[in-house]
Every structure is written in C-alpha cells, then in structure tokens.
Amino acid sequence: MDKILDSLKTLACKPLAQATAMPKGIYVSPEIHQREKDNIFYRDWICAGRADEIPNIGDYLTFDLCDQPLLLVRGSDNVIHARANVCLHRMMRLATGSGHTKKFTCPYHAWTYNIDGKLIAAAYMDRTTCFDRHNMQLPEIRCEIFHGWIYVTMNKEAVPIENLLVDLVPIIQPYHMEHYVTIFRHQHIWQTNWKHLTENFMEGYHLPVAHKNTVGAHFGLMDTTFDDRGSFDNFTYQTFTKSGTAPVGSAHPDNKTLQGKARFTSIMPTIFPTHMYVLAPDHLWYLSLQPMGVDRVSILYGAAIAPEVLAAQNDVDDYIAKTRAFLDDVQEEDRFVVENIFKGAQAPLSTSGPLSWLERENHEFTQYLARRLCSGR
C-alpha cells in the first residue's frame, strides 16, 4: 500500500499537462479500500438522495453509509433526520426501502420506535433490571440539506456542507434545482471499483464514443468549459451545451429565469467523494456511490424534472417512463465501460496513460484522494 500511496502523492503534485491516470493499484488494493472507508466515507459528506422524496412528517428513506444502515426520516419537527437503522436490542435492521409511517417496529422481537427515534414499546422486558425504555433512542448522525440534496456524515467535526460548497452556489443557483421534482430513485450494484465510475462520470471525453447512441450524439465536446479560477478542494465541475436536436437539455419556454446560452447549458458537478449529477435547464440526474469492496459498487441512481416541464406534459406517466428509459440506456453504456476498465486494471500488462485536457477533473479527483489518503506521509 505504501508504494501505491507514494505514487498517488507524486502524481497529485504534477500539473495536468504532465499527469497520467492514477496507478492501477489504487483500484484493486484491499488495504486502500479500508483506508478509503476510514478516511473518506466515514468522514466526508455523502449524498443520500433528495429532500422532496420525503416531503411529509413520517416519510422515510433507507440508506447505507458503507457498513452503517440509516433511516432518513422527516420527524415530528418537520426536519429530516438521519438515525441508525439498527434495533437497540439484537441489532436487527429495522426497515428497508421507503414509505410513510408513524412508528418503526423491529421485525425480530417487535421493539418499536416513534419517528423521532425513541423506543416506545418493548414486550417482556419487565424482569430486566438493566433495561430503561425512557433512556433508549436510536443514535443520530449529522444530516444537512443543500439546495434540495440530503447529505449525511458520521463525522461530528465535519465543516457544514453549505460552507464546503459555497463557491458552487452561484454556479447552480440560477437553475433552482431545489424545486425539481424527483421521478425515480433506484439502487444498483456493478462489478467495478467506485473510483472508475466516479472518474467516468466527471469527464466528457468519452461521450461521443461510449455514448454515441444516446447523449453523445448531441454533445459539443469542444464547447466544454472549466472554471478559470482553478480547482476547488471539495468539488469540481464543468459545463457543456446541447445541440438544438437533443431530446433533453434545453430550457422549457415557461422557464423565465435562465437567459441566453444558459438556456441550453448543463452543469456537471462532482461533490467529492461520490455525488455526481448533470444539472440541465429541464432535468437533472445523479449518482451517489458506496464501495462494497474493491470490486463492487453500490449506486444510488435517480432523476428529477424541472416543474414547468412536468406541468406541460399531457401524459406525465408516459413522459417519466420515456425519460427513465433514456437514462437507463445511458447507464448501461456506462456499465459496459466501467466494468471492463476494472477488468483491465487487474491485467498484468495494463498501465496508466496520460490524461487529456478534457480530463482535468480526473486529475482534481486524484488530488482530492491524495489529500485524504496520503495525509501525514
């Protein structure tokens, strides 16, 4: 592991014009995977979905933060909270999926908790002297909302997400994505390393080739732009435009806030470590990743639509079905790529090649990983 981290640290110090892709050991080492869990996934902010998915008191989502199952619940105070999705009795998972409830009842021994995480019932515990129901509550971790996104962290000392992303606000604010309406949320598991998928999402270099049958056909590669202020510690982004023939990606006529080129410009942020989304004038779609070892990644995948676009549809269900089918096709194109990249990373003769200027964000991701994994070296 030391040799891999030394190579990563050296690479992170190079300018983009002299940079290569990361050393292949970074993707396949079990020791690196454990270090990522400890230094990244249990310390940084991780996206758990969108706030409009649980709009009412008692609405909930379930989400796994690596090995920690969570309940995301809109509590009696009308605030979204993140609590351990593990019973205080024998550590059974309390709930799966999403829904609406007034209480959570453990499917093992029926210990029951209210939506604020307090234990309210536990049968046959009257002879147990170390049991006090009134002092038992599901552990809570930090949960914050940023422009419609739910972020969670196990790190009590983490800087508030709004402070970390303050420089992103003026970029995304004109789109008002907090008002976009979520149309689906799904979980997938792919056979690849999480970093392959992160790197794939954040660069447009591959779009005209790997996505020639979907989004690549309408992507102006040379119109890709990056922030001229340089890199940011906690996120990166690029912008790109869609052609007039693209089926998605342009502002609806009822959108009165975006003007000029912004009406057909999309923003593609990556919030380190694993929250990525394409924010277009008419829709957004996103990924939030969780590693499941070096060779598997759990993918939270969803999409949302600008409200004026949904309001204009004669058949909303048909529109949503077609939108999801199109994005599913894009996902499958990416799956083919990233699963085969992981296979290539294990090959004895594979090497990490030089980066293109279109892969600037990949090098910024390298620098982020070096900050997290090589600290103190």
N, C-alpha and C positions, 0 to 999 in steps of 0.2 A: 504493500500500500504506500509506503514512503516514497518509492520511486515514482509511482503514479502521481502523487500529490506534488512532488518536486517538479515534475514535467508540467503539471497544470499551472503551478505558480509561475514558472518561467514563461509559459505561453501567454498567460494573462497580462504580463508586462509588455508584450510586444504590441506595436501599432497594427492596425487592421491589415495594412498592405504587406506585412511580414508574418501574418498569423495563419495557422492551419486549424483544421478541426481538432477537437480535443483528443488526447491519447485514448486509444480504444479500451485500455484498462479501466477507464473511468466508468464504462458502461457494464462491465462484466464482473467486477470485483465484489464479492460479498462483504468484505471489510469496508469498502467505500459505501455500499448500501446502508450498513449500520451507522456509519458516520453521518450520512445524509439524514437518516431518521433523527438522530440525536441533535445535530447542529442546524438542521433546516426545518424538517416537518414538525418537530415539537417546539420550535422556537419562532418561526415566522408565521405571518398571517396566511391562512388558506381559505380559498373561496368555497363556500358550502351551498351556493345557489343564489336565488333571487328572492327579495323580500315579498314581492307580490304573489309568490307561491303560497304564503301563509298569511293572508290578509286579516283574518278574524281571530278573536280570542279563542284559544283552544285548538287552532290549526297547528299542525306539526309536520316536520320532515325528519327523516333519519339520515345520518351521515357518519361515515367512519373517517376519523383523523388518524391514519395509519392503524395502530392496534387499539385505538380508543373509540368505541361506538358512542355516538352523540345523539341526543334528542334536541332538535331545534323547535322550540315551542313559543308561540305568541301567548304570553302569560296573561294573568288577570289584570296586570298593569298596562296591557296593550303594547308591550315591548317584547321583541324577540330575544329569547334567552337560549343558551347552549348548555345542556346538562348531560352528565354521564348517562348513557343508555344501558345501564347495568344495575340490576337489583341489588340492594344493600344486604340481602340475605345470603344467597348462594351464587351471586354474580351471573345470573341469567340475563340475557338480553331482553329488555322489556318490550320493545316494539320494532317493527320493520315497516318499510315503505313510508307512506304519508297518509294524512287524513285529518279528521276533526274529532276531538274527544273532550270529555270532562275529567277523565282520570286515566291513568295507566296502570293496568293490572298485570302483574308478572304471570306468565303462562306456566310457571313451575309450581309455586305454592300460593299464588294469589295475593301476595303482598301488593298493596295498592297505594298509588301516589297521585296527588292532585296535579294540575297543570303547572303549579309553581314548584313542583319537585318535592313537596312534603309528604312523608309517609302518613297515610290516614287510616290504614287498616292492615292488620296482620293477625290472622287467626292462630289460636292455640299457642300464644306466646306468654300466657299469664303465669306460667311457672318458671320463666327465665328471668333471673334476677338482674342480669346484665343488659336487659332489653328496656329501652325507654323510647317509645314511639315518638314522643314530642320533640326529641332531640335528633331525629333522623331525617335527613334531607339529601336528595341526590346532589353530588358535587357539581358545581357550576364552573365553566371556563369563560374566558372573555369572548364576547360576541359584539361586533360593531357593524353598522350599516354604512355603506359608502355608495352614494348615487344608485341605490337600488340593489346593490350586491350585499350578500351576507358574508362576512369574514369571521373566522374563528382562530384562536390561538391558545396553546397550552402555556404560553409564556406570560407570566404575570407582569413582567417588566417590559414587555414589548411596547414600542412607541405607538400611539394611536394610529390606526390606518389612515385617517384623514391627514395627519401630519406627514406620513411617509409619502403620500401620493399628491401632495399639494401642488406640485408642478404639473401634474396631469390634468388637474381640474379645468384650466382654461382651454385645453385641447378638446375635452369631451363635453364640456358644459353646453355648447350650442345644440347638441343633439338631444338633450333632455332624456337620456336613456332610462332614467328612473321611472318614466311614465310608460315605457314599452311594456307590452303585455306578454307574459310567458305563455308559450303554446305547447311546449313539451319539455320534459326532463327525463333522461334515461341514464342508466349505468351500464357500461360495457367493460369487458376485460380483454386486453390484447396481449399477444405474446411478444413483448418488446420491453426495452428499458424506458423508463419515464422520460429520460433526457432526450432520447431520439425523437419522441413525439413533441416535446417542447420545442426543440430546435426546428423540427419540420414545420410547426405552425407559425413560427415567428419570421420565416423568410418566404419571399415571393418568387425566388429564383426558380423553384421547381414547378410553379403553377402552370406555365404554358406547356410543360411536358407531362407531368404526372396528372394534371387536371385538364387535359386538353378537351375532354368530353363534357366538362361542366364549367367551373368558374374560370379556368384558364383561357377559354376561348374569348373571354370578354375583358381580359386583364391587360392593362397597359404597362408592361414591365418597365419601360424607360421613364414612366411617369411616377415611379416610386420615389418618395422623399423621406428623409430622416431629419430629426431635429438638429438644427445647426448650432445649438448650444452645447452639443456633445452628449455624453452618456449620463444616465441617472443611476443612482445606487439601487433603487428598489423597483424600477420598471424600465421598459423600453417600448418604443412604438415606431411604426411607420405609417405613412398614408399612401393611398393609391386611388386611382379613378376607375370607373367602369364605363364602357362604351355605351352609346345610346341603344344598342341592340341587346344589352344584357337584360335578362328577365328580372333581375333584382339589383338593388344597389343605388337607386336614384330616389330623390325625394318625391313624395306624392304631391299633386297640385294643391292639396289642402294644407301642406306644410308651409307655414308662413314665417318660420324663424330662420331657416337656412337660406343663404343667398349665394348667387354666383356659382363658382366652381364647387363650393361646399355641397351643393345640391346633388352632385354625383361623385363625391369623395368619401371614401371609407377610411376609418382609423383602425389600426390593428395593434392594440396594446398587449404586452405581456407583463403581468404583475408577478414578479418573482416570488416564489419559485415556479408555480404551476397554473396560474389563472391566465387564460388567453381568450381573447374574443375579437371578433370582427364587428365593429360598430359602423353600420351603414345608415343612411338617412331614413331607410324604410324598415330595417330589421337589424337584429344582432344575433349572432350565435357564438357559443362559448364552449370551452373545455376547462375542467379543473381536475388535476391528476393526483393520484395517490399511488406510490410504489407498492408492489406486492412481492418484493424480491427483485433481483437483478433482471429477471426475465419476464415479468408480468407487470402490467399497469392497470389500475382501476380508473376508468374515465367517467367523470360526470359530464354529460353532454346535453346541452339544451339550447333553446332558441326563444326569442321574443320579437314581437312585431310592433312597429310604431302604431299608436292608437288610431290615427287618422287613416291608416291603411286598412286596418280591420274594419273600421266603420264604413268604408266604401265598398266592402265586399257584399255581393248578393248572396253568396253561399259561403259563409265563414268556414264551415267544416271542410268543404272541398278545397278552399284556399289553404287551410292549415295542412291538410293531407298532402297536397302537391308541394308545399314548401318543405315539409318534413322529408318527403321522398327525394327531393332535390338535394337537400343537405345530407341525407343518408348516403346518397351516391358519392358525394364529396368525401364523406367519412371513409367509405370503403376504398376509395382511391388512396387515401392516406394510410389506411391499414395495410394495404399491399406494400407500400413503400417502407413504412417504419418497421414492420415485422421482418422484412428482408434486409434492412440495414442492420438490425440486431444480429441476424444470422451472419452477415458479413463481418461484424465486429468480432466474432468468435473465430474467424478464419485465420490460420497461421500466416498467410501471405498478405493480409489486409493492412493498409496503412492509412494515416490521417492526412488528407491532402490540403493544399492551400485554399483559403476562403476567397470568394468573390466579394466585391464591394456591396453586392446585394445581400450579403450575409453578415452585415455589420452587427445585427442584433445577436447573432450566434456568438460573436466574439464578446459582446457585452454579457451574455449569459455565462461564458467561460469566466469572465472577470468576477461576476457575482458568485459563482461556485468557488472560485479561488478564495474570495473573502470569507466565505462560510466554512470551507473545508480545510483551508491551509492556515487558519489563524494560529499564531504562535510558532509557526515554522520558520 
